Amino acid sequence: MAVAVSLAGPALAQDEINPSLEIVENELYAADFDTVARDAERVFLDDVHSRSWQVTINNGLGYSGDSGGAVLRIYDAGQDEKFIELGAGPPPDRALWVAVNIPDNEGYVPIYSITERGWSPSTNIIIAYTDRAGMTINNGQRIIVSNLDIGEFAISSYSAYGAESSTEGSVVESGVYTFEILSGDPAENEFHLFPFYVTAAVGALVGLLFLTKRR
């Protein structure tokens, strides 16, 4: 069962610097992933997150086998079947893949895939988007997608699945999968664009340290 927790309390709602800033945390559990894509329940958010947003994902799930995975789809408010999909496979390989579905253009397109060490329960995956710079994704180790043009994308809903077939048993047996959505209108205060650039900055720093160490 999915639970949405709003963190936009009075302090943020009355923020004189940028009153548009909003943070919402969502929690997914084992049962949310024990379904196939076509049967996944679509959950609509209370508010639409547009212009500039960041999704921070922490996968704390305990998998029950070596097949399937935990897949999150976030949907666009403007086009019913336009979505971003991120899948995380079970240990020990911890595969990771990213795809987008743009119905009026290419359709479903895989844009990134790695079969080993794609994600870690000790680090967050960050999907950042602005209407000017497109979408950037950091898997907690490096930037894996940079400034991808996906057109206008305003988050309105999400779904989760994990089973490869309807006859497959339980894919996830325990744990919590959380994803936090941070959004705001940068036109009201450019300072609040800062969180959306953290992904790129962290990726650049990790790369610099790696190269320095090798020398």
N, CA and C of each residue as an Amber inpcrd file, in Angstrom:
protein
   645
   0.8550000  -1.1970000   0.0000000   0.0000000   0.0000000   0.0000000
   0.8800000   1.2330000   0.0000000   0.5850000   2.1750000  -0.8420000
   1.3780000   3.3980000  -0.9450000   0.8590000   4.4330000   0.0350000
   1.7930000   5.1420000   0.6470000   1.4390000   6.1990000   1.5850000
   2.1430000   7.4690000   1.1690000   1.4230000   8.5620000   1.0830000
   2.0200000   9.8510000   0.7300000   2.0600000  10.7170000   1.9750000
   3.2220000  11.3090000   2.2360000   3.3940000  12.1570000   3.4010000
   3.8390000  13.5260000   2.9380000   3.0710000  14.5400000   3.2070000
   3.4330000  15.8930000   2.8020000   4.3400000  16.5240000   3.8440000
   5.4720000  17.0300000   3.3840000   6.4180000  17.6930000   4.2800000
   6.3490000  19.2020000   4.1440000   5.4110000  19.6860000   3.3610000
   5.3010000  21.1290000   3.1350000   4.4850000  21.7390000   4.2650000
   5.0970000  21.9060000   5.4080000   4.4340000  22.4370000   6.5860000
   4.3230000  23.9360000   6.5330000   3.8310000  24.5530000   7.6150000
   3.6220000  26.0000000   7.6380000   4.8770000  26.7990000   7.3220000
   6.0320000  26.3010000   7.7850000   7.2610000  27.0580000   7.5620000
   7.5630000  27.1850000   6.0860000   7.2990000  26.0750000   5.3150000
   7.5550000  26.1220000   3.8900000   6.4180000  26.8310000   3.1620000
   5.1900000  26.5690000   3.5860000   4.0350000  27.1580000   2.9050000
   4.0470000  28.6700000   2.9960000   4.6370000  29.1850000   4.0790000
   4.6510000  30.6300000   4.2730000   6.0300000  31.2290000   4.0000000
   6.8470000  30.4490000   3.3210000   8.1990000  30.8930000   3.0110000
   8.1470000  32.1420000   2.1360000   8.6090000  33.2570000   2.6750000
   8.5520000  34.5070000   1.9320000   9.5530000  34.5250000   0.7920000
  10.5970000  33.6700000   0.8870000  11.6110000  33.6520000  -0.1660000
  11.0510000  33.0210000  -1.4280000  10.3900000  31.8880000  -1.2930000
   9.7750000  31.2250000  -2.4300000   8.5530000  30.4460000  -1.9640000
   7.3900000  31.0460000  -1.9950000   6.1850000  30.3830000  -1.5120000
   5.7560000  29.1980000  -2.3660000   6.3610000  29.0270000  -3.5550000
   5.9670000  27.9210000  -4.4210000   6.6910000  26.6130000  -4.0700000
   7.7060000  26.6810000  -3.2150000   8.4900000  25.4900000  -2.8720000
   7.6140000  24.4610000  -2.1750000   7.6750000  23.2100000  -2.6540000
   6.8590000  22.1400000  -2.0850000   7.6630000  20.8490000  -2.0110000
   7.5120000  20.1190000  -0.9190000   8.1850000  18.8310000  -0.7380000
   7.1390000  17.8010000  -0.3190000   7.0890000  16.6880000  -1.0370000
   6.1580000  15.6070000  -0.7200000   6.9260000  14.2940000  -0.7160000
   6.7650000  13.5020000   0.3360000   7.4270000  12.2090000   0.4290000
   6.4000000  11.0930000   0.2850000   6.7350000  10.1120000  -0.5350000
   5.8580000   8.9700000  -0.7760000   6.5810000   7.6870000  -0.3720000
   5.8500000   6.7510000   0.2020000   6.4150000   5.4810000   0.6420000
   5.7150000   4.3320000  -0.0680000   6.5180000   3.3760000  -0.5600000
   5.9980000   2.1730000  -1.1960000   6.5220000   0.9560000  -0.4390000
   5.6850000  -0.0840000  -0.3800000   6.0360000  -1.2840000   0.3750000
   6.0400000  -2.5090000  -0.5370000   6.3890000  -3.6420000   0.0250000
   6.5620000  -4.8700000  -0.7540000   5.3680000  -5.1690000  -1.6550000
   4.1640000  -5.0890000  -1.1060000   2.9660000  -5.4420000  -1.8710000
   2.7540000  -4.5480000  -3.0850000   3.2730000  -3.3210000  -3.0600000
   3.0970000  -2.3960000  -4.1770000   3.8200000  -2.8550000  -5.4350000
   4.8400000  -3.7190000  -5.2610000   5.6400000  -4.1550000  -6.4020000
   5.2780000  -5.5530000  -6.8880000   4.3680000  -6.2310000  -6.1940000
   3.9920000  -7.5870000  -6.5840000   2.8690000  -7.5850000  -7.6150000
   3.1240000  -6.9250000  -8.7280000   2.1630000  -6.8660000  -9.8180000
   2.9170000  -6.6250000 -11.1200000   2.2530000  -6.8770000 -12.2310000
   2.8530000  -6.6000000 -13.5410000   2.4730000  -5.1870000 -13.9700000
   3.1720000  -4.6790000 -14.9670000   2.9980000  -3.2780000 -15.3740000
   1.5560000  -2.9580000 -15.7560000   0.9110000  -3.8430000 -16.4970000
  -0.4440000  -3.5320000 -16.9810000  -1.4790000  -3.4710000 -15.8590000
  -1.1730000  -4.0990000 -14.7050000  -2.1150000  -4.1110000 -13.5820000
  -1.7400000  -3.1360000 -12.4710000  -0.6810000  -2.3790000 -12.6730000
  -0.2150000  -1.4710000 -11.6290000  -1.2130000  -0.3470000 -11.3820000
  -1.4640000  -0.0540000 -10.1170000  -2.3990000   1.0200000  -9.7570000
  -1.7300000   2.3740000  -9.9270000  -2.4080000   3.2750000 -10.5710000
  -1.8880000   4.6240000 -10.7670000  -2.4010000   5.5200000  -9.6420000
  -1.4820000   6.1630000  -8.9540000  -1.8170000   6.9980000  -7.7970000
  -1.6210000   8.4650000  -8.1780000  -2.6720000   9.2620000  -8.0250000
  -2.5920000  10.6760000  -8.3780000  -2.2120000  11.5040000  -7.1510000
  -1.2920000  12.4250000  -7.3510000  -0.8230000  13.2960000  -6.2800000
  -1.8230000  14.4220000  -6.0410000  -1.7650000  15.0080000  -4.8640000
  -2.6620000  16.1200000  -4.5440000  -2.3790000  17.3470000  -5.4070000
  -1.1050000  17.5410000  -5.7370000  -0.6970000  18.6980000  -6.5350000
   0.1620000  18.2510000  -7.7060000   0.1690000  19.0430000  -8.7550000
   1.0300000  18.8020000  -9.9110000   2.3580000  19.5070000  -9.6850000
   3.4590000  18.8190000  -9.9770000   4.8080000  19.3720000  -9.7880000
   5.3910000  19.6890000 -11.1690000   5.5650000  20.9790000 -11.4470000
   5.9620000  21.3980000 -12.7870000   7.1550000  22.3450000 -12.7550000
   7.5660000  22.7790000 -13.9430000   8.6450000  23.7530000 -14.1580000
  10.0090000  23.2160000 -13.7390000  10.2330000  23.0970000 -12.4280000
  11.4990000  22.5810000 -11.9040000  11.1800000  21.6210000 -10.7630000
  11.6900000  20.3840000 -10.8700000  11.4290000  19.4260000  -9.8110000
  12.5870000  18.4400000  -9.6720000  12.6300000  17.8130000  -8.5220000
  13.6580000  16.8130000  -8.2420000  13.0110000  15.6540000  -7.4950000
  13.2700000  14.4310000  -7.9510000  12.7820000  13.2270000  -7.2810000
  13.9830000  12.5040000  -6.6790000  13.9610000  12.3320000  -5.3590000
  15.0450000  11.6500000  -4.6490000  14.5420000  10.2950000  -4.1840000
  15.1960000   9.2300000  -4.6380000  14.7390000   7.8590000  -4.3910000
  15.7060000   7.1250000  -3.4800000  15.1550000   6.4650000  -2.4640000
  15.9470000   5.5650000  -1.6360000  15.2840000   4.1890000  -1.6440000
  16.0080000   3.1930000  -2.1320000  15.4780000   1.8360000  -2.2590000
  15.9490000   0.9990000  -1.0740000  15.0700000   0.8350000  -0.0840000
  15.3890000   0.0270000   1.0800000  14.6380000  -1.2850000   1.1000000
  14.3300000  -1.8210000  -0.0760000  13.5370000  -3.0360000  -0.1810000
  14.3850000  -4.2930000   0.0070000  13.7420000  -5.3160000   0.5290000
  14.3590000  -6.6360000   0.6040000  13.7270000  -7.5180000  -0.4520000
  14.5120000  -7.9290000  -1.4530000  13.9890000  -8.7260000  -2.5580000
  13.8800000 -10.1950000  -2.1540000  12.9560000 -10.8940000  -2.7990000
  12.7190000 -12.2880000  -2.4390000  13.2860000 -13.2800000  -3.4420000
  13.8640000 -12.8050000  -4.5100000  14.4340000 -13.7040000  -5.5170000
  15.4150000 -12.9800000  -6.3980000  15.7780000 -13.6270000  -7.5210000
  16.7640000 -13.0370000  -8.4240000  16.1520000 -12.5940000  -9.7500000
  14.8160000 -12.4930000  -9.7880000  14.1530000 -12.0230000 -11.0060000
  13.2410000 -10.8520000 -10.6610000  12.7410000 -10.1990000 -11.7130000
  11.8830000  -9.0460000 -11.4870000  12.6690000  -7.8670000 -10.9590000
  11.9990000  -6.9730000 -10.2590000  12.6620000  -5.7950000  -9.7220000
  11.6540000  -4.8550000  -9.1010000  12.1080000  -3.6560000  -8.8130000
  11.2380000  -2.6100000  -8.2820000  11.2340000  -1.4760000  -9.3000000
  10.0880000  -1.2390000  -9.9000000   9.9940000  -0.2700000 -10.9870000
   9.0350000   0.8540000 -10.5940000   9.4950000   2.0800000 -10.7470000
   8.6880000   3.2680000 -10.4780000   8.4420000   3.9990000 -11.7850000
   7.1810000   4.3450000 -12.0330000   6.8380000   5.1880000 -13.1680000
   6.2430000   6.4860000 -12.6380000   6.7330000   7.6240000 -13.1400000
   6.1280000   8.9100000 -12.8130000   5.5470000   9.4820000 -14.1000000
   4.2950000   9.9530000 -14.0030000   3.5240000  10.3420000 -15.1880000
   3.4030000  11.8580000 -15.3260000   3.3240000  12.2720000 -16.5740000
   3.1700000  13.6840000 -16.9180000   1.7000000  14.0810000 -16.8650000
   1.4510000  15.2920000 -16.4050000   0.0750000  15.7870000 -16.3230000
  -0.5040000  16.1240000 -17.6920000   0.3580000  16.4700000 -18.6360000
  -0.1140000  16.9210000 -19.9350000  -0.5050000  15.8180000 -20.8880000
   0.1930000  14.6650000 -20.8220000  -0.0860000  13.5260000 -21.6870000
  -0.3160000  12.2950000 -20.8220000  -1.4250000  11.6420000 -21.0190000
  -1.8470000  10.5700000 -20.1240000  -0.8430000   9.4210000 -20.0220000
  -0.2360000   9.0270000 -21.1370000   0.6820000   7.8860000 -21.1180000
   2.1500000   8.2960000 -21.2640000   2.4480000   9.5440000 -20.9950000
   3.8390000   9.9840000 -21.0080000   4.4180000   9.7660000 -19.6180000
   5.5120000   8.9930000 -19.5320000   6.0790000   8.7190000 -18.2180000
   7.5810000   8.4910000 -18.2820000   8.1950000   8.6060000 -17.1110000
   9.6030000   8.2520000 -16.8960000   9.5990000   6.9840000 -16.0550000
  10.3830000   6.0040000 -16.4490000  10.4220000   4.7260000 -15.7320000
  11.8360000   4.4490000 -15.2270000  11.9350000   4.0710000 -13.9610000
  13.2250000   3.6950000 -13.3820000  13.0600000   2.3540000 -12.6840000
  13.8710000   1.3770000 -13.0800000  13.7880000   0.0350000 -12.5120000
  15.0730000  -0.3600000 -11.8010000  14.9170000  -1.0340000 -10.6750000
  16.0640000  -1.4780000  -9.8790000  15.9510000  -2.9770000  -9.6280000
  16.8950000  -3.7280000 -10.1720000  16.8850000  -5.1730000 -10.0290000
  17.3980000  -5.6310000  -8.6710000  17.2220000  -6.9300000  -8.3570000
  17.5850000  -7.4650000  -7.0400000  19.0930000  -7.6620000  -6.8620000
  19.5420000  -7.7540000  -5.5960000  20.9270000  -8.1220000  -5.3190000
  21.1740000  -9.5520000  -5.7970000  22.4180000  -9.9570000  -6.0450000
  23.6290000  -9.1600000  -5.8080000  24.0020000  -8.2270000  -6.9600000
  23.3810000  -8.4010000  -8.1320000  23.7800000  -7.6030000  -9.2950000
  23.3280000  -6.1550000  -9.1970000  22.1060000  -5.9430000  -8.6950000
  21.5260000  -4.5970000  -8.5760000  21.5360000  -3.8430000  -9.9110000
  20.9180000  -4.4600000 -10.9000000  20.7970000  -3.8170000 -12.2150000
  19.9470000  -2.5610000 -12.1010000  20.1540000  -1.6430000 -13.0340000
  19.3930000  -0.3990000 -13.0600000  19.0840000  -0.0490000 -14.4990000
  17.8370000   0.3890000 -14.7460000  17.4930000   0.8410000 -16.0850000
  16.5480000   2.0370000 -16.0220000  16.6190000   2.8440000 -17.0800000
  15.7850000   4.0380000 -17.1980000  15.1820000   4.0470000 -18.5900000
  13.9120000   4.3950000 -18.6710000  13.2450000   4.5140000 -19.9610000
  12.2540000   5.6710000 -19.9010000  11.8820000   6.1790000 -21.0580000
  10.8290000   7.1940000 -21.1420000   9.8060000   6.7280000 -22.1650000
   8.5710000   7.1040000 -21.9480000   7.5180000   6.8070000 -22.9120000
   6.8780000   8.1230000 -23.3310000   7.0530000   8.4580000 -24.6130000
   6.5000000   9.7000000 -25.1600000   5.5860000   9.3080000 -26.3180000
   4.2890000   9.1640000 -26.0620000   3.3570000   8.6000000 -27.0490000
   3.3570000   9.2910000 -28.4110000   3.4650000  10.6060000 -28.4410000
   3.3710000  11.3370000 -29.7060000   4.6920000  11.4220000 -30.4560000
   5.7210000  10.7670000 -29.9210000   7.0320000  10.8400000 -30.5550000
   7.5910000   9.4340000 -30.7580000   8.6290000   9.0770000 -30.0050000
   9.2750000   7.7810000 -30.2170000   8.5600000   6.6200000 -29.5540000
   7.6280000   6.9050000 -28.6130000   7.0150000   5.8340000 -27.8380000
   7.9110000   5.4380000 -26.6770000   7.9250000   4.1500000 -26.3360000
   8.7210000   3.6660000 -25.2100000  10.1760000   3.4980000 -25.6580000
  11.0820000   4.2360000 -24.9880000  12.4910000   4.2210000 -25.3880000
  13.3840000   3.9920000 -24.1720000  14.1370000   2.8750000 -24.1200000
  15.1460000   2.6970000 -23.0620000  16.2840000   3.6900000 -23.2850000
  16.7030000   4.3930000 -22.2380000  17.7590000   5.3880000 -22.4130000
  19.0070000   5.0780000 -21.5910000  18.8920000   4.1350000 -20.6480000
  20.0710000   3.7520000 -19.8650000  19.8420000   2.3780000 -19.2580000
  20.8970000   1.5620000 -19.2290000  20.8010000   0.2540000 -18.6020000
  22.1950000  -0.2140000 -18.1730000  22.2850000  -0.7370000 -16.9600000
  23.5210000  -1.3280000 -16.4780000  23.1570000  -2.5840000 -15.6950000
  23.8850000  -3.6530000 -15.9060000  23.5070000  -4.9500000 -15.3340000
  24.1070000  -5.2120000 -13.9620000  25.1190000  -4.4490000 -13.5610000
  25.7570000  -4.6680000 -12.2660000  26.0350000  -3.3350000 -11.5710000
  25.8300000  -3.3270000 -10.2490000  26.1300000  -2.1720000  -9.3950000
  25.4900000  -0.8820000  -9.9090000  24.2430000  -0.9880000 -10.3170000
  23.5470000   0.1880000 -10.8190000  22.9740000   1.0650000  -9.7210000
  22.7420000   0.4790000  -8.5400000  22.1820000   1.2420000  -7.4260000
  22.6670000   0.6320000  -6.1230000  22.5130000   1.3810000  -5.0390000
  22.9140000   0.9130000  -3.7180000  21.8900000   1.3840000  -2.6960000
  21.5620000   0.5480000  -1.6960000  20.6180000   0.9780000  -0.6590000
  21.1720000   2.0820000   0.2370000  22.4750000   2.3060000   0.1700000
  23.1020000   3.3140000   1.0280000  23.1930000   4.6880000   0.3670000
  22.8090000   4.7950000  -0.9020000  22.8430000   6.0830000  -1.5970000
  21.5060000   6.3370000  -2.2920000  21.2450000   7.5910000  -2.5830000
  20.0000000   7.9830000  -3.2400000  20.1780000   8.1190000  -4.7410000
  19.1300000   7.8090000  -5.4600000  19.0560000   8.1020000  -6.8930000
  18.2880000   9.4130000  -7.0470000  18.8120000  10.3210000  -7.8440000
  18.1790000  11.6290000  -8.0080000  17.8350000  11.8720000  -9.4730000
  16.5650000  12.1610000  -9.7180000  16.0940000  12.5630000 -11.0390000
  15.7570000  14.0490000 -10.9530000  16.4580000  14.8830000 -11.7000000
  16.2420000  16.3280000 -11.6480000  15.7860000  16.8340000 -13.0120000
  14.8470000  17.7700000 -12.9980000  14.2970000  18.2900000 -14.2500000
  14.0330000  19.7880000 -14.1380000  14.3500000  20.5120000 -15.2040000
  13.8850000  21.8860000 -15.3660000  13.3910000  22.0240000 -16.7970000
  12.4670000  22.9300000 -17.0220000  11.9160000  23.0680000 -18.3640000
  12.9400000  23.6230000 -19.3500000  14.0310000  24.1630000 -18.8520000
  15.0800000  24.6840000 -19.7390000  16.1930000  23.6690000 -19.9800000
  16.5620000  22.9040000 -18.9430000  17.7230000  22.0220000 -19.0370000
  17.3690000  20.5660000 -19.2860000  16.0960000  20.1900000 -19.2200000
  15.7210000  18.8100000 -19.4310000  15.9340000  17.9600000 -18.1820000
  16.1510000  16.6680000 -18.3730000  16.2470000  15.7150000 -17.2630000
  17.6730000  15.2050000 -17.0730000  18.1220000  15.1990000 -15.8250000
  19.4230000  14.6510000 -15.4530000  19.2090000  13.6480000 -14.3250000
  19.9240000  12.5110000 -14.3930000  19.7800000  11.4620000 -13.3710000
  21.1460000  11.0930000 -12.8270000  21.2330000  11.0240000 -11.5030000
  22.4470000  10.5750000 -10.8180000  22.0720000   9.3440000 -10.0050000
  22.8060000   8.2460000 -10.1780000  22.4680000   7.0130000  -9.4670000
  23.1430000   6.8930000  -8.1020000  23.7140000   8.0000000  -7.6110000
  24.3930000   7.9910000  -6.3250000  25.8890000   7.8040000  -6.4550000
  26.3330000   7.4360000  -7.6640000  27.7590000   7.2560000  -7.9360000
  28.2440000   8.1950000  -9.0320000  27.3630000   8.4420000  -9.9930000
  27.7410000   9.2930000 -11.1350000  26.4770000   9.7040000 -11.8860000
  26.6310000  10.6660000 -12.7680000  25.5280000  11.0610000 -13.6290000
  25.3860000  10.0250000 -14.7380000  24.1970000   9.4600000 -14.8940000
  23.9690000   8.4380000 -15.9120000  23.1180000   8.9610000 -17.0720000
  22.3880000  10.0360000 -16.8470000  21.6270000  10.7100000 -17.9050000
  21.8310000  12.2050000 -17.7070000  22.2040000  12.9070000 -18.7740000
  22.5240000  14.3240000 -18.6220000  21.7260000  15.1790000 -19.5910000
  20.9340000  16.0990000 -19.0390000  20.2170000  17.1120000 -19.8130000
  19.4380000  16.5250000 -20.9960000  18.7110000  15.4550000 -20.7400000
  17.9190000  14.8270000 -21.7890000  16.6440000  15.6370000 -22.0410000
  16.4040000  15.9700000 -23.2970000  15.2160000  16.7310000 -23.6670000
  14.0080000  15.8040000 -23.7250000  13.0840000  15.9640000 -22.7820000
  11.8610000  15.1620000 -22.7800000  10.6290000  16.0600000 -22.9410000
  10.8640000  17.3010000 -23.3820000   9.7740000  18.2450000 -23.5250000
   9.2780000  18.7130000 -22.1670000   8.1060000  19.2740000 -22.1230000
   7.5240000  19.7020000 -20.8510000   7.0600000  18.4790000 -20.0640000
   7.3800000  18.4690000 -18.7770000   6.9960000  17.3180000 -17.9580000
   6.6250000  17.8120000 -16.5640000   5.3570000  17.6410000 -16.2130000
   4.8490000  18.0200000 -14.8940000   4.3250000  16.7590000 -14.2090000
   4.8810000  16.4170000 -13.0670000   4.5030000  15.1730000 -12.3930000
   3.1020000  15.2850000 -11.7960000   2.2310000  14.3420000 -12.1760000
   0.8630000  14.3390000 -11.6560000   0.5090000  13.0480000 -10.9290000
   1.2080000  11.9490000 -11.2580000   0.8520000  10.6570000 -10.6860000
   2.0210000   9.6900000 -10.8070000   1.8700000   8.5160000 -10.2070000
   2.9210000   7.4970000 -10.2760000   2.2980000   6.1110000 -10.1560000
   3.0810000   5.1090000 -10.5250000   2.6840000   3.7260000 -10.3150000
   3.9370000   2.9070000 -10.0380000   3.7470000   1.7080000  -9.5150000
   4.8690000   0.8250000  -9.1960000   4.5130000  -0.5980000  -9.5820000
   5.5050000  -1.3260000 -10.0650000   5.3230000  -2.7470000 -10.3450000
   6.6740000  -3.4360000 -10.2400000   6.6810000  -4.7630000 -10.3230000
   7.9450000  -5.4680000 -10.2000000   7.9630000  -6.8450000 -10.8190000
   6.8010000  -7.4860000 -10.9250000   6.7290000  -8.8450000 -11.4610000
   6.8590000  -8.8500000 -12.9810000   7.5420000  -9.8560000 -13.5120000
   7.6950000  -9.9750000 -14.9540000   6.4980000 -10.6690000 -15.5980000
   5.7830000 -11.4740000 -14.8240000   4.5920000 -12.1470000 -15.3200000
   3.5900000 -12.2970000 -14.1860000   2.3200000 -12.5080000 -14.5370000
   1.2680000 -12.6150000 -13.5250000   1.3720000 -13.9010000 -12.7180000
   2.1440000 -14.8820000 -13.2050000   2.3080000 -16.1500000 -12.4870000
   3.5300000 -16.1380000 -11.5650000   4.3060000 -15.0910000 -11.6380000
   5.5050000 -14.9900000 -10.8140000   5.1160000 -14.7500000  -9.3520000
   5.8590000 -15.3480000  -8.4470000   5.5900000 -15.1720000  -7.0380000
   6.0030000 -13.7980000  -6.5420000   6.1010000 -13.6500000  -5.2360000
   6.4610000 -12.3810000  -4.6250000   7.8450000 -11.9270000  -5.0740000
   7.9400000 -10.6780000  -5.5060000   9.2140000 -10.1200000  -5.9730000
   9.9530000  -9.4430000  -4.8290000   9.2080000  -8.7500000  -3.9810000
   9.7770000  -8.0330000  -2.8430000   9.0990000  -8.5450000  -1.5810000
   9.8870000  -8.7850000  -0.5320000   9.3160000  -9.3600000   0.6780000
   9.3010000  -8.4280000   1.8810000  10.0750000  -7.3720000   1.8330000
  10.1350000  -6.4850000   2.9950000  10.7240000  -5.1340000   2.6020000
  10.7830000  -4.2350000   3.5820000  11.4420000  -2.9530000   3.3780000
  10.5250000  -1.8510000   2.8840000  11.1280000  -0.6790000   2.7070000
  10.4010000   0.5170000   2.2710000  11.1670000   1.1930000   1.1380000
  10.4380000   1.6140000   0.1330000  10.9770000   2.3520000  -1.0090000
  10.3950000   3.7550000  -0.9150000  11.2450000   4.7530000  -0.7370000
  10.7440000   6.1210000  -0.5950000  11.1950000   6.9720000  -1.7770000
  10.3280000   7.8670000  -2.1900000  10.7420000   8.8650000  -3.1740000
  10.1220000  10.2080000  -2.8020000  10.9940000  11.1830000  -2.7200000
  10.6200000  12.5330000  -2.3140000  10.5990000  13.4330000  -3.5370000
   9.5440000  14.2020000  -3.6670000   9.4300000  15.1510000  -4.7750000
   9.5860000  16.5660000  -4.2300000  10.5810000  17.2670000  -4.7440000
  10.8130000  18.6720000  -4.4100000  10.5450000  19.4850000  -5.6600000
   9.6880000  20.4840000  -5.5700000   9.3800000  21.2890000  -6.7490000
   9.1820000  22.7430000  -6.3590000   9.2880000  23.6010000  -7.3510000
   9.0970000  25.0260000  -7.1150000   9.2340000  25.8010000  -8.4090000
   8.7500000  27.0090000  -8.4080000   8.8510000  27.8830000  -9.5720000
  10.0910000  28.7570000  -9.4210000  11.1480000  28.5130000 -10.2040000
  12.3820000  29.2860000 -10.0680000  12.2060000  30.7670000 -10.3760000
  11.1410000  31.1240000 -11.0790000  10.9100000  32.5340000 -11.4000000
  10.6370000  33.3510000 -10.1470000  10.1680000  32.6840000  -9.0840000
   9.8650000  33.4050000  -7.8550000  11.1130000  33.6680000  -7.0270000
  12.1090000  32.8410000  -7.1870000  13.4020000  33.0760000  -6.5400000
  14.4040000  32.0800000  -7.0820000  15.4230000  32.5660000  -7.7870000
  16.3710000  31.6700000  -8.4260000  17.2370000  30.9120000  -7.4350000
  17.3040000  31.3830000  -6.1930000  18.0980000  30.6770000  -5.1920000
  17.6110000  29.2460000  -5.0120000  16.3000000  29.0560000  -5.1700000
  15.7330000  27.7340000  -4.9550000  15.9390000  26.7980000  -6.1280000
  16.6730000  27.2520000  -7.1490000  17.1270000  26.3280000  -8.1840000
  18.2750000  25.4680000  -7.6730000  18.8950000  25.8930000  -6.5730000
  20.0780000  25.2150000  -6.0580000  19.9090000  23.7040000  -5.9220000
  18.8320000  23.1990000  -5.3090000  18.7160000  21.7420000  -5.1620000
  18.7350000  21.0000000  -6.4820000  18.2410000  21.6340000  -7.5450000
  18.1620000  20.9510000  -8.8230000  19.5290000  20.8360000  -9.5000000
  20.5120000  21.5880000  -9.0100000  21.8460000  21.4910000  -9.5650000
  22.7640000  20.6130000  -8.7130000  22.2720000  20.1380000  -7.5890000
  23.0860000  19.3010000  -6.7090000  23.5230000  18.0370000  -7.4290000
  22.6280000  17.4570000  -8.2120000  22.9360000  16.2290000  -8.9420000
  24.1810000  16.4020000  -9.7970000  24.2140000  17.4600000 -10.5950000
  25.3550000  17.6960000 -11.4790000  26.6210000  17.9840000 -10.6900000
  26.5070000  18.7510000  -9.6230000  27.6780000  19.1120000  -8.8300000
  28.2880000  17.8980000  -8.1520000  27.4410000  17.0440000  -7.5790000
  27.9380000  15.8400000  -6.9150000  28.6190000  14.9250000  -7.9150000
  28.0110000  14.7670000  -9.0860000  28.6100000  13.9100000 -10.1070000
  29.9740000  14.4130000 -10.5390000  30.0970000  15.7200000 -10.7290000
  31.3780000  16.2970000 -11.1390000  32.4330000  16.1220000 -10.0570000
  32.0470000  16.3020000  -8.7880000  32.9880000  16.1630000  -7.6820000
  33.4900000  14.7330000  -7.5550000  32.5670000  13.7660000  -7.6660000
  32.9640000  12.3580000  -7.5750000  33.9310000  12.0050000  -8.6870000
  33.6450000  12.4890000  -9.9050000  34.5410000  12.2250000 -11.0240000
  35.9160000  12.8240000 -10.8240000  35.9860000  14.0390000 -10.2890000
  37.2660000  14.6940000 -10.0410000  38.0720000  13.9390000  -8.9980000
  37.4250000  13.5210000  -7.9230000  38.1200000  12.7830000  -6.8690000
  38.6370000  11.4400000  -7.3960000  37.8540000  10.7970000  -8.2610000
  38.2640000   9.5210000  -8.8130000  39.5150000   9.6680000  -9.6690000
  39.5130000  10.6990000 -10.5210000  40.6660000  10.9280000 -11.3820000
  41.9000000  11.2950000 -10.5750000  41.7090000  12.1170000  -9.5150000
  42.8130000  12.5050000  -8.6560000  43.4200000  11.3030000  -7.9500000
  42.5730000  10.4030000  -7.4800000  43.0270000   9.2140000  -6.7840000
  43.8410000   8.3070000  -7.6900000  43.3930000   8.1820000  -8.9380000
  44.1050000   7.3290000  -9.9050000  45.5110000   7.8390000 -10.1810000
  45.6620000   9.1620000 -10.0860000  46.9940000   9.7300000 -10.3300000
  47.9180000   9.5200000  -9.1260000
